[in-house]
Amino acid sequence: MKESNQQILAELIEDGHRLNKLGELEGALDKFEQATKLEPNSEYAWYNLAVVLRKLEKSAESITAYGRAIQCNPHFVLAFCNRGMALMEQGRLDEADLDFVAAIAIKPAYDKAYLGRGNVALLKGQRASAREFYQEALRINPAYELAKQIGRASCRER
């Protein structure tokens, strides 16, 4: 990619981040779409597009965009984990779990991927497995409040 295109790409992504933070999701979406057209192999453009699509409750489109980010960078842990969350939202639990497993394979100490696996197990009614995954998330990050809260709730429910 030419130097000028790299600068334009960086500006589009920066503008998209700014608009996203301001809650101007349609504007952010436009910037990230422009970025993916300018540089179709930019994992960050695709990832940020996916994040905004998910915020706009366009799960199917966000899953596709996360997939493109992963194609650009097969070691993109955040893309695997976030796609897993989007898949889980659609009830595609087995596919979601595979993404969390992939994230852990890339980054074994990734607490959020263990939380994701725990959530999948809980949704499948596998409470013992869910607790193990939450405990692993807490072992990695003892301050992980969300894992603590969900882990406690899953222990109480019978």
Rosetta blueprint (number, residue, H / E / L):
1 M L
2 K L
3 E H
4 S H
5 N H
6 Q H
7 Q H
8 I H
9 L H
10 A H
11 E H
12 L H
13 I H
14 E H
15 D H
16 G H
17 H H
18 R H
19 L H
20 N H
21 K H
22 L L
23 G L
24 E L
25 L H
26 E H
27 G H
28 A H
29 L H
30 D H
31 K H
32 F H
33 E H
34 Q H
35 A H
36 T H
37 K H
38 L H
39 E L
40 P L
41 N L
42 S L
43 E H
44 Y H
45 A H
46 W H
47 Y H
48 N H
49 L H
50 A H
51 V H
52 V H
53 L H
54 R H
55 K H
56 L L
57 E L
58 K L
59 S H
60 A H
61 E H
62 S H
63 I H
64 T H
65 A H
66 Y H
67 G H
68 R H
69 A H
70 I H
71 Q H
72 C H
73 N L
74 P L
75 H L
76 F L
77 V H
78 L H
79 A H
80 F H
81 C H
82 N H
83 R H
84 G H
85 M H
86 A H
87 L H
88 M H
89 E H
90 Q L
91 G L
92 R L
93 L H
94 D H
95 E H
96 A H
97 D H
98 L H
99 D H
100 F H
101 V H
102 A H
103 A H
104 I H
105 A H
106 I H
107 K L
108 P L
109 A L
110 Y L
111 D H
112 K H
113 A H
114 Y H
115 L H
116 G H
117 R H
118 G H
119 N H
120 V H
121 A H
122 L H
123 L H
124 K L
125 G L
126 Q L
127 R H
128 A H
129 S H
130 A H
131 R H
132 E H
133 F H
134 Y H
135 Q H
136 E H
137 A H
138 L H
139 R H
140 I H
141 N L
142 P L
143 A L
144 Y L
145 E H
146 L H
147 A H
148 K H
149 Q H
150 I H
151 G H
152 R H
153 A H
154 S H
155 C H
156 R H
157 E L
158 R L
